[in-house]
Protein backbone atom coordinates (compact mmCIF):
# COMPACT_ATOMS: atom_id res chain seq x y z
CA UNK A 1 0.00 0.00 0.00
CA UNK A 2 2.93 2.35 0.54
CA UNK A 3 3.49 2.34 -3.22
CA UNK A 4 -0.05 3.47 -3.96
CA UNK A 5 -0.34 7.11 -5.00
CA UNK A 6 -1.97 9.70 -2.78
CA UNK A 7 -5.23 11.17 -4.09
CA UNK A 8 -6.93 14.42 -3.01
CA UNK A 9 -10.71 14.22 -2.66
CA UNK A 10 -13.15 17.04 -3.42
CA UNK A 11 -16.89 16.71 -2.73
CA UNK A 12 -19.80 18.88 -3.87
CA UNK A 13 -22.55 18.77 -1.28
CA UNK A 14 -26.23 18.65 -2.13
CA UNK A 15 -26.65 22.31 -1.22
CA UNK A 16 -23.25 23.42 -2.52
CA UNK A 17 -22.31 25.05 -5.78
CA UNK A 18 -18.63 24.18 -5.63
CA UNK A 19 -16.44 21.24 -4.72
CA UNK A 20 -14.66 21.39 -1.36
CA UNK A 21 -11.47 19.56 -0.42
CA UNK A 22 -12.39 16.99 2.23
CA UNK A 23 -9.26 14.90 2.55
CA UNK A 24 -6.79 12.50 1.01
CA UNK A 25 -6.48 8.76 0.53
CA UNK A 26 -4.18 6.17 -0.99
CA UNK A 27 -5.46 3.96 -3.81
CA UNK A 28 -3.93 1.82 -6.53
CA UNK A 29 -5.81 3.52 -9.39
CA UNK A 30 -8.49 6.12 -10.10
CA UNK A 31 -11.38 3.65 -9.95
CA UNK A 32 -10.36 2.48 -6.50
CA UNK A 33 -9.77 6.08 -5.39
CA UNK A 34 -13.26 7.07 -6.52
CA UNK A 35 -14.91 4.13 -4.74
CA UNK A 36 -12.89 4.69 -1.57
CA UNK A 37 -13.68 8.41 -1.63
CA UNK A 38 -17.37 7.60 -1.87
CA UNK A 39 -17.16 5.11 0.99
CA UNK A 40 -15.09 7.34 3.26
CA UNK A 41 -16.41 10.83 2.56
CA UNK A 42 -20.01 10.23 1.43
CA UNK A 43 -21.19 7.60 3.93
CA UNK A 44 -24.21 9.64 4.91
CA UNK A 45 -25.10 10.79 1.40
CA UNK A 46 -23.38 14.16 1.94
CA UNK A 47 -22.31 14.59 -1.66
CA UNK A 48 -23.65 14.64 -5.18
CA UNK A 49 -20.32 14.83 -7.00
CA UNK A 50 -16.78 13.61 -6.28
CA UNK A 51 -13.53 14.77 -7.82
CA UNK A 52 -10.29 12.90 -7.21
CA UNK A 53 -6.90 14.24 -8.23
CA UNK A 54 -3.48 12.69 -7.80
CA UNK A 55 -1.67 14.80 -5.23
CA UNK A 56 1.42 14.93 -7.41
CA UNK A 57 -0.61 16.63 -10.16
CA UNK A 58 -1.65 19.60 -8.03
CA UNK A 59 0.34 22.77 -8.51
CA UNK A 60 0.13 25.57 -5.97
CA UNK A 61 1.85 28.85 -5.33
CA UNK A 62 4.45 29.17 -2.60
CA UNK A 63 2.85 31.16 0.27
CA UNK A 64 6.13 33.04 0.72
CA UNK A 65 5.71 34.46 -2.81
CA UNK A 66 2.03 35.37 -2.51
CA UNK A 67 2.70 39.09 -2.42
CA UNK A 68 4.61 39.05 -5.71
CA UNK A 69 1.95 36.85 -7.31
CA UNK A 70 -1.14 38.80 -6.27
CA UNK A 71 0.04 42.41 -5.91
CA UNK A 72 0.36 43.22 -9.64
CA UNK A 73 -3.46 43.25 -9.92
CA UNK A 74 -3.54 46.31 -7.63
CA UNK A 75 -1.51 48.32 -10.16
CA UNK A 76 -3.92 47.75 -13.04
CA UNK A 77 -6.63 50.28 -12.36
CA UNK A 78 -8.09 49.79 -15.82
CA UNK A 79 -9.49 46.49 -14.55
CA UNK A 80 -11.76 48.36 -12.16
CA UNK A 81 -15.00 49.82 -13.51
CA UNK A 82 -14.26 53.16 -11.83
CA UNK A 83 -11.64 53.84 -14.50
CA UNK A 84 -14.25 54.26 -17.24
CA UNK A 85 -16.56 57.22 -17.76
CA UNK A 86 -20.12 56.02 -18.25
CA UNK A 87 -22.89 58.07 -19.87
CA UNK A 88 -25.44 59.54 -17.46
CA UNK A 89 -28.34 57.75 -19.18
CA UNK A 90 -26.78 54.33 -18.54
CA UNK A 91 -28.64 52.70 -15.66
CA UNK A 92 -27.92 49.68 -13.43
CA UNK A 93 -24.17 49.61 -13.87
C-alpha positions as semicolon CSV with decimal commas, in nm:
position;residue;x (nm);y (nm);z (nm)
1;X;0,000;0,000;0,000
2;X;0,293;0,235;0,054
3;X;0,349;0,234;-0,322
4;X;-0,005;0,347;-0,396
5;X;-0,034;0,711;-0,500
6;X;-0,197;0,970;-0,278
7;X;-0,523;1,117;-0,409
8;X;-0,693;1,442;-0,301
9;X;-1,071;1,422;-0,266
10;X;-1,315;1,704;-0,342
11;X;-1,689;1,671;-0,273
12;X;-1,980;1,888;-0,387
13;X;-2,255;1,877;-0,128
14;X;-2,623;1,865;-0,213
15;X;-2,665;2,231;-0,122
16;X;-2,325;2,342;-0,252
17;X;-2,231;2,505;-0,578
18;X;-1,863;2,418;-0,563
19;X;-1,644;2,124;-0,472
20;X;-1,466;2,139;-0,136
21;X;-1,147;1,956;-0,042
22;X;-1,239;1,699;0,223
23;X;-0,926;1,490;0,255
24;X;-0,679;1,250;0,101
25;X;-0,648;0,876;0,053
26;X;-0,418;0,617;-0,099
27;X;-0,546;0,396;-0,381
28;X;-0,393;0,182;-0,653
29;X;-0,581;0,352;-0,939
30;X;-0,849;0,612;-1,010
31;X;-1,138;0,365;-0,995
32;X;-1,036;0,248;-0,650
33;X;-0,977;0,608;-0,539
34;X;-1,326;0,707;-0,652
35;X;-1,491;0,413;-0,474
36;X;-1,289;0,469;-0,157
37;X;-1,368;0,841;-0,163
38;X;-1,737;0,760;-0,187
39;X;-1,716;0,511;0,099
40;X;-1,509;0,734;0,326
41;X;-1,641;1,083;0,256
42;X;-2,001;1,023;0,143
43;X;-2,119;0,760;0,393
44;X;-2,421;0,964;0,491
45;X;-2,510;1,079;0,140
46;X;-2,338;1,416;0,194
47;X;-2,231;1,459;-0,166
48;X;-2,365;1,464;-0,518
49;X;-2,032;1,483;-0,700
50;X;-1,678;1,361;-0,628
51;X;-1,353;1,477;-0,782
52;X;-1,029;1,290;-0,721
53;X;-0,690;1,424;-0,823
54;X;-0,348;1,269;-0,780
55;X;-0,167;1,480;-0,523
56;X;0,142;1,493;-0,741
57;X;-0,061;1,663;-1,016
58;X;-0,165;1,960;-0,803
59;X;0,034;2,277;-0,851
60;X;0,013;2,557;-0,597
61;X;0,185;2,885;-0,533
62;X;0,445;2,917;-0,260
63;X;0,285;3,116;0,027
64;X;0,613;3,304;0,072
65;X;0,571;3,446;-0,281
66;X;0,203;3,537;-0,251
67;X;0,270;3,909;-0,242
68;X;0,461;3,905;-0,571
69;X;0,195;3,685;-0,731
70;X;-0,114;3,880;-0,627
71;X;0,004;4,241;-0,591
72;X;0,036;4,322;-0,964
73;X;-0,346;4,325;-0,992
74;X;-0,354;4,631;-0,763
75;X;-0,151;4,832;-1,016
76;X;-0,392;4,775;-1,304
77;X;-0,663;5,028;-1,236
78;X;-0,809;4,979;-1,582
79;X;-0,949;4,649;-1,455
80;X;-1,176;4,836;-1,216
81;X;-1,500;4,982;-1,351
82;X;-1,426;5,316;-1,183
83;X;-1,164;5,384;-1,450
84;X;-1,425;5,426;-1,724
85;X;-1,656;5,722;-1,776
86;X;-2,012;5,602;-1,825
87;X;-2,289;5,807;-1,987
88;X;-2,544;5,954;-1,746
89;X;-2,834;5,775;-1,918
90;X;-2,678;5,433;-1,854
91;X;-2,864;5,270;-1,566
92;X;-2,792;4,968;-1,343
93;X;-2,417;4,961;-1,387
